[in-house]
Amino acid sequence: MNETERDSDICLMKDNRGMSLVELLVVIAIIVVLAGALTPALIKYIEHSRQSRDVKMIDNIRDSLTDALADPNVVDTIPGGTGSYIETVHVFTDLFDTTQSGYSQNLDKELRALLAINPNDPLTSIDDQFKPTSKATRDPSTNQPYNIYFYIDRDDSVSVWIGTTTAAVHSKVTDKLFLGGSKDLDISGWDEEGIQH
């Protein structure tokens, strides 16, 4: 190895010494500032997408329930009287609960087909599949998601909402989360059982 090659190797070794501690700290500080600036926007975007998912989910439930009720073979199998789904508020998953007095096997089967639910999925799986995810649809005291409720009028118009038996939650998104005839439905006079007075 001649002297010129040795000098060239020494120069390359000096140039490959890496970053100093100060340079590394500056890079880390820049990353922290960028992360801090972008985090609120990211959180807002995630919450907005969760609300959109919830709105799409209950709209899909309402449309599927409306379609199922348009079939006379389904409507004729829904029991009347105590526990009936007509003109009382129920949790959406009650439709798949065989222990409910209003249970209809035909309605269960039709809704599973319309909502792409596996015929063998148990009630707990359906409950997990149709659970609201946005912060607006959670009880602030328990951080648990509110239930999805439905109401069927005598003329088979369907209302679906996320909230309590008597109210949709979060005033800013009520119109979006309270769909399908619900805007004309006055639920202020209902009791905790969801019975209209």
C-alpha positions as CSV (number, residue, x, y, z in Angstrom):
1,M,0.0,0.0,0.0
2,N,1.5,3.3,-1.0
3,E,1.4,6.5,1.0
4,T,-1.4,8.1,-1.0
5,E,-3.7,5.1,-0.5
6,R,-3.0,5.2,3.2
7,D,-3.8,8.9,3.5
8,S,-7.0,8.3,1.5
9,D,-8.0,5.5,4.0
10,I,-7.3,7.8,7.0
11,C,-9.5,10.5,5.5
12,L,-12.3,8.0,4.9
13,M,-12.0,6.8,8.5
14,K,-12.2,10.5,9.8
15,D,-15.4,11.1,7.7
16,N,-17.1,7.9,9.0
17,R,-17.0,8.9,12.7
18,G,-20.8,9.1,12.9
19,M,-23.0,11.7,14.7
20,S,-22.0,13.6,17.8
21,L,-24.2,13.5,20.9
22,V,-25.4,17.1,20.3
23,E,-26.5,16.2,16.7
24,L,-28.3,13.1,18.0
25,L,-30.1,15.2,20.7
26,V,-31.2,17.8,18.0
27,V,-32.6,15.0,15.8
28,I,-34.5,13.5,18.8
29,A,-35.9,16.9,19.8
30,I,-37.2,17.5,16.2
31,I,-38.9,14.1,16.3
32,V,-40.5,14.8,19.6
33,V,-41.8,18.2,18.4
34,L,-43.2,16.7,15.2
35,A,-44.9,13.9,17.2
36,G,-46.4,16.4,19.6
37,A,-47.8,18.5,16.8
38,L,-49.2,15.5,14.9
39,T,-50.7,13.5,17.8
40,P,-53.8,15.7,18.3
41,A,-54.7,15.6,14.6
42,L,-54.1,11.8,14.6
43,I,-56.4,11.3,17.6
44,K,-59.1,13.5,16.1
45,Y,-58.8,11.5,12.8
46,I,-59.1,8.2,14.6
47,E,-62.2,9.3,16.6
48,H,-63.8,10.7,13.4
49,S,-63.2,7.4,11.6
50,R,-64.7,5.5,14.6
51,Q,-67.8,7.7,14.6
52,S,-68.2,7.1,10.9
53,R,-67.9,3.3,11.5
54,D,-70.6,3.6,14.2
55,V,-72.9,5.6,11.9
56,K,-72.4,3.1,9.1
57,M,-73.0,0.2,11.4
58,I,-76.4,1.4,12.8
59,D,-77.5,2.6,9.3
60,N,-76.7,-0.9,8.1
61,I,-78.7,-2.4,11.0
62,R,-81.7,-0.2,10.3
63,D,-81.7,-1.0,6.6
64,S,-81.4,-4.7,7.3
65,L,-84.1,-4.7,9.9
66,T,-86.4,-2.7,7.5
67,D,-85.7,-5.2,4.7
68,A,-86.4,-8.1,7.0
69,L,-89.7,-6.6,8.1
70,A,-90.7,-6.2,4.5
71,D,-90.9,-10.0,4.2
72,P,-94.3,-11.3,5.4
73,N,-92.8,-14.7,6.3
74,V,-90.6,-12.9,8.8
75,V,-93.2,-10.5,10.2
76,D,-95.8,-13.2,10.7
77,T,-93.4,-15.1,13.0
78,I,-92.7,-12.2,15.4
79,P,-94.7,-12.9,18.6
80,G,-97.0,-10.2,19.9
81,G,-98.0,-9.3,23.5
82,T,-95.5,-9.1,26.4
83,G,-91.9,-8.9,25.2
84,S,-93.0,-8.1,21.6
85,Y,-90.5,-6.1,19.5
86,I,-93.4,-3.9,18.2
87,E,-93.7,-0.4,19.9
88,T,-91.1,-1.2,22.6
89,V,-87.4,-0.4,22.9
90,H,-85.0,-3.3,22.7
91,V,-81.3,-3.9,22.6
92,F,-80.3,-4.9,19.1
93,T,-78.7,-8.2,20.1
94,D,-82.1,-9.2,21.7
95,L,-83.1,-10.1,18.1
96,F,-80.6,-13.1,18.2
97,D,-81.3,-14.2,21.8
98,T,-83.5,-17.3,21.9
99,T,-84.4,-16.6,25.5
100,Q,-86.3,-13.4,24.6
101,S,-90.1,-13.7,24.4
102,G,-90.1,-11.7,21.2
103,Y,-87.6,-14.1,19.5
104,S,-88.3,-15.1,15.9
105,Q,-86.2,-17.7,14.3
106,N,-87.1,-16.4,10.8
107,L,-86.1,-12.9,11.8
108,D,-82.9,-14.1,13.3
109,K,-82.1,-16.1,10.1
110,E,-82.9,-13.2,7.8
111,L,-80.9,-10.6,9.8
112,R,-77.9,-13.0,9.9
113,A,-78.0,-13.2,6.1
114,L,-78.5,-9.5,5.5
115,L,-75.8,-8.5,8.0
116,A,-73.4,-11.2,6.9
117,I,-73.3,-12.8,10.4
118,N,-72.2,-16.4,10.5
119,P,-75.2,-18.7,11.1
120,N,-73.3,-20.4,13.9
121,D,-72.0,-17.3,15.7
122,P,-73.2,-17.3,19.3
123,L,-74.8,-14.2,20.9
124,T,-71.6,-13.1,22.6
125,S,-69.8,-13.0,19.2
126,I,-72.6,-10.9,17.7
127,D,-72.5,-8.6,20.7
128,D,-68.7,-8.1,20.1
129,Q,-69.2,-7.6,16.3
130,F,-71.8,-4.9,16.8
131,K,-70.2,-2.9,19.6
132,P,-69.9,0.9,19.2
133,T,-66.3,2.1,19.1
134,S,-66.2,5.9,19.2
135,K,-65.6,7.9,22.4
136,A,-68.9,9.7,21.8
137,T,-70.8,6.3,22.3
138,R,-69.2,5.5,25.6
139,D,-70.7,6.1,29.1
140,P,-68.3,8.7,30.6
141,S,-68.7,7.2,34.1
142,T,-67.8,3.6,33.2
143,N,-66.1,4.0,29.8
144,Q,-68.2,1.1,28.6
145,P,-69.9,1.4,25.2
146,Y,-73.6,2.2,25.1
147,N,-76.0,-0.3,23.6
148,I,-77.5,-0.2,20.2
149,Y,-81.3,0.1,20.5
150,F,-84.1,-0.3,18.1
151,Y,-87.8,0.6,18.0
152,I,-90.4,-0.7,15.5
153,D,-93.6,1.2,14.9
154,R,-96.9,-0.6,14.1
155,D,-96.3,0.4,10.4
156,D,-92.9,-1.4,10.5
157,S,-90.8,1.8,10.4
158,V,-87.6,1.2,12.2
159,S,-85.5,3.5,14.5
160,V,-82.0,2.6,15.6
161,W,-79.7,4.5,17.9
162,I,-76.7,4.2,20.2
163,G,-77.4,5.4,23.7
164,T,-79.8,4.6,26.5
165,T,-83.3,3.3,26.3
166,T,-84.6,6.9,26.1
167,A,-81.9,8.9,24.4
168,A,-79.2,8.9,21.8
169,V,-75.9,10.0,23.1
170,H,-73.6,13.0,22.4
171,S,-75.6,16.0,21.2
172,K,-73.1,16.9,18.4
173,V,-73.6,13.5,16.7
174,T,-77.1,12.8,17.7
175,D,-78.5,13.3,14.2
176,K,-75.9,10.9,12.8
177,L,-76.3,8.3,15.5
178,F,-80.1,8.5,15.7
179,L,-81.3,7.3,12.4
180,G,-84.3,5.9,10.5
181,G,-87.5,7.6,11.4
182,S,-86.0,8.6,14.8
183,K,-85.9,12.3,14.0
184,D,-89.7,12.3,14.2
185,L,-89.9,9.9,17.1
186,D,-90.4,11.5,20.5
187,I,-88.9,9.2,23.1
188,S,-88.9,11.8,26.0
189,G,-92.1,10.2,27.4
190,W,-90.7,6.7,27.7
191,D,-89.8,5.0,30.9
192,E,-86.6,3.0,31.7
193,E,-88.2,-0.1,30.2
194,G,-88.6,1.7,26.9
195,I,-92.4,1.7,27.1
196,Q,-94.1,4.6,25.5
197,H,-96.6,6.5,27.7
